[in-house]
Amino acid sequence: MKTTLYKIKQKVIARLKGPVDKINAFNQAYAVFQKTGETPKQGYEALLELYCLTNGKFNDTMNTKLISSNPPKKINATLEGVIGKIDDVKFKNINNTLNKDGYIGFDKKASPELVSRLYDYALKTYTKVAPLYDTKVIYDSLKPISEIYRFDPVDLVNNKDIQGLIMDPVLINIARNYLGCEPIFDFPAMWWSTTFLKEASEEAAQLYHFDLDRIKWLKIFIYLSDVTPENGPHRLIKGSHIAGAKPRSLLNRGYARIPDADIMKYHKPEDVVVVLGEAGSMFAEDTKCWHKGTPLKKGHRLVLEFEYTSSMFGTNYPKFELQNASEEFRNFCVDNPIYAANFILKN
């Protein structure tokens, strides 16, 4: 993609009317990223500021340019995966809903057997806890010591059930259609949320915010425990991912957490989506939407999340070393070098 963003400064300036210094900083950083695969700090900061200054238009313009050299594969067949069989019509409906609302819940749940294995894995695998994330602990539901327990992504990608989900052809094609290119698997995340705190936690993302690690991305979530109104349902403002949809007064705060009362001054109650569901429930979201987790009143919540992206420009994450890859997953990575660019196969 060496002919993309750095050479289009004047067109972008004319179209977006953004500040020249921020666009220059972005372009210079992108040139470094093309050579090194690393995003300079000033480039990521410029991405954040340009998103806020243009209310998302900068990201849309950049993604359109970016994906022109990475066209998506055309899938003209019914695919079968964790959410069942999906044909071309259903894929189009999913994509239309994602573009309109920034969110879609799936009718079919992950199998009870898969959910049970992943839940058991989470009970036996070390996590790190807020606020410092410097100590590894096993989650004990009877003695919570933090509002959130996060799993190491390297541990997650070495789990064969998670490898199977990463290879899921339906999930990949949903991301492919939404991003408009061959997607890159960015990272997995999994965490326990608890009742340790009695108020909304910024660390546990329990105040409204939008994500902005990348230029464009899609996240897919799997609830691995039952999620009721009492134990921390995910909430979002549908349609708030669209460029121009966020109130200027809130974007002027920058990349910040926003209290509920401030959000609801500008958005209708009917646009608030509260994602409830039994264990195995799945949904996809463009987390440029205002979103948050709800503080838990009882119990706990276990969530698995995947992020897919059109470019790794943005936050610098290390690649994932695979010490425990199935033969199928190894072959998959070799056959899909763009999608699997973040995996390093060992042995």
N, C-alpha and C positions, 0 to 999 in steps of 0.2 A: 504493500500500500504506500509506496514511496512517492506517488504523485498526488496524494490527497491534500491534506489540510493546510500545510505550510504555504502553498502557492495560491490560496484563494482569499487572501486577506481583504483585498479591496471589495470583492463581491460580498463577503460576509459583512463588512462594515456598512456597505450601502444598504444591505438588506435588513440588518438588525439594528443599525445605528447605536451599537454598543461602544463603550469607551475604547479608544485605540490601544491604550497601554495594556488593558486586560486581554484583548484579542491578540496583541503581539506576544504577551507572556504565554498565552495558551499555545500559539503556533510554534514559538521557540521550544517550548517544553515538548510539544508533540514531535518535533524533529528529533529531539533527544530520545524520546520514547521509541521512535522507529528504529534508531540505531542500537539502543541498549536494552529495550524492553522494560525500562524503569521510568516512572513518571517523576520528574523533579517536583519538589514541594511547591514551588511557585506556580507550576502548571496545574496542579490539583486545586490550589487556592483560586486560581483564575477560573477554573471550571465552576467552582462553587459560586463565585461572585457573578459570573456571566449568566448562570442559571437564574439567580435571583434578580439581576438587573433586567433580564429579558423575559422573565416569567416563563422560562422553559424553552423559548424559541431558539436560543442558541444550541441547545442539545439536539433539537429536532433537525436543525440545519446541518449540524456536524454529523449526525448519524446518517442522514441521507447521503452525504458525501462519502462517508466511511464505508458503507455497505456496497457501494457501486463496484468495488473490486472484489467483493466476496458474495456473489449471488447465492441465494438459497437453492438447495436441491429441490426439485419438483417431485412431490410425492403424490401419485395418482392411484392410490390403493388404500384399502381399509387396513388400518394398523391396530394391533392388539397390545395392550399394556396394562398397567396397574389399575387404570380406570375403565378398562373394558375395551371393546372394539369401537373404533372411531373412524367413520368414513369421511370423504372429502366435504360433504355438506356439513357434518358436525364440526369438522375442523374450522370451516369458514364461520360458522355460528359462534364458536368459541372465540375466534379472533375478532369478530365484529363486536362481541360483548366486551372483550378486553380493551379494545380501542375506545369504546364508548364509556365504559364504567371504570376501567382500570382494575377490574376484579371479576372473577367468575368462580362459583362453587361447582364442584363436580358431583354428579348424582351417585356415582359408584364409589365405594370406599375401598381402601387397601384391605387385603384379606386379613381376617382375624389371626391367622397363623403368622403372617409377616409382622403384624403389629405386636403380637405377643413376643416374638423373637427380639424385636428391636427394643421393646420395653424391658425385657430381661437383660439385654445388653446394657441398657442405660443404668440399671440398678447395680451392675457389676463393674462399670468402667469409670475410671477416675475423671474428675471434672476440676475446673478452677472456678473460684468464687469471687464475687465482687467484695470490696472495691479494688483490690490490688491484683488479683488473679495470679498470685505468686505461690499458692499452696495447692497441691493436688489432694482432693478428697473424694470419697465415695458418698453419694447423696444418701442421707438418712432422713426419711420422711418424718420420723419421730423427734428428731433434733435438728431442725434447720438452722443453719448459721449464716445464711445469706438470702437475699431476695431472688438471686439468680445463680444457677450453676451451669457453666458453659463447658461443652466438650471440645477437645482438641480436634480440629478438622482432619489432621493426619490420622488420628485414630479412626475417625469416621470413614475415611476413604479406604481403609484397610479392612473394613467390615464387608463381608461378601454380600449380605442382603442390601447394603447401601450401594455396593457396586452394581448390583442388579437393577436398582432404581435409577442409577446414573445412566445405565444403558437403555432405559425404557424408551422404546421408539415413539410412543404417543407423547410423552412429556417432551422429548426432544423436538418433535414436530410442532407442538404448541409453541415452544420457544422460537423455533425457526420461523414460523409464520408471523409471530409478533415482532421479532427483531428485524425481519426482512433480509436475513442473511444466514449463512451457516453459523450456528451459535457456538460460543465457547463455554464450556462448563467452568464457572468461576470458582465456586466453593460450596461445600455443605456446611450447615450449622445445625446444632441440636442443643437444647437447653431445658432445664427444669426451672419453672417459676414457682415461688412459694409464698406463704403468708408471713414471712419473717418480718417484713415492714408492714405497718398499718396505714401507710399513705403511699401515694403514687411515687414511684422511683424513676428518676431519670436514667439510672444505670440499666434498669430493666425495661427501658423504652415505654414507660407507662404514662407519658405525656405526648400529645400530638406532635408529630414531626414528619418530615419526608426524608427518604434516603437519597444519597447522591455519591455512591462509590464510583460510578461509571458514567459514560455518556448515555447509554441506554441499556436496560436490563429487564429481566422478568424473574420473579421468584415464585416457586411452587412450595406450598406448605402441606405437611401431613400432621394432623393431630394424632399423637400416640397415647393419649389418655382422653377420657371423656371431658368435654369442655362445656360447662353450663354457665349461666349468668354469675354463679358464685366463684368460679375458679379461673377467672382470667381470660375471657374471650377476646380475640383480636377484634379491633374496631377500625373502620376506615371511612373516609368521606368519598363516596363514589364520584367519579368524574373529575376529581381534583388533581389528577395526573396530567390533564390536558394543558398544553401550553396556553397561557393567558388566564387560567382558571383560578389561580391563587390571588387573594387580595393583596394589593400592593403594600398596605400597611403592615401585613404580617411578613411578607418577604423582606421588607426593610429591616427586619430583625436579624436577617441572615439565616444561617444554618442553625436554627434554635429550636428548643422545645417550647410548645405553645399550650397554655392552659385551655381547658375545655370551653370556658366562658368566652374566651377570645375567638376561638374557632367558630362557635355557634352564633356569633354576631353576624357572620358572613355566609353561613351554610345552613340549608334547610334540615330540619330534623329527619325528614324522609330520605335524605341523602346519606344518613349515617347507617352503615352496615355493621351489624354485630354478628360475628361469625361463631355460631354455636355448632356443636356436632359431637357425635360419638367418636370413640377411638377409631382411627382409620379414615376419618373425613379428610378431604383434600380440597384445596383451592389454589388458584393462581392469582397473582397480583403484581401490578406495576407499582412498586412502593414509592414512586414519586407522589402517589396519593398521600394526603394527610392520613396518618394511621398511628395506632398505639396498641399496647396491651392494656387490659383492664386490671387494676390491682385486685389481688385474690382475697376473697373473704374466708375461704376454707379450702382444704385440700392442696393439690398442686397441679401443675400443667406441664406436659412433656410435648415438645414440638420438634419436628425435623423440617429443615428448610433447605432448598437448593436454589442457587442463583445462576442464571444463564445471562451471557452478555454478548454484545457485538464487538467489543474491544476491551482490552485490559488496561487502557489508559485510565488513570485515576489512582485509587488507593493501591499501594504496593503490597501484595500478599506473596509469601513464598510459594513455590511450587510444591506439589504433594508427592512425597516419596512413597511408593507402593512396595511394601515388603511382603504383603500377603494377598497378592492379586490372583484371582482365579485365571485359569487358562483362557476362558471365554473373555474375561475383561482385558487381559493382555492383548488378545487378538483384536478386540474392539478398539482399543487405543491405537494400535498400529493402523487399522483400517480407517480411522476417523481422526486424522492428525490435527485438524482445526479444533474440533470439539474437545479433544483430549490433550490440548497443548499444555495444560497445567499439571499433567501427571508425569512423574519420572518413574520408570519401571526399573526395579532393582532385581538382581539375581537373574 
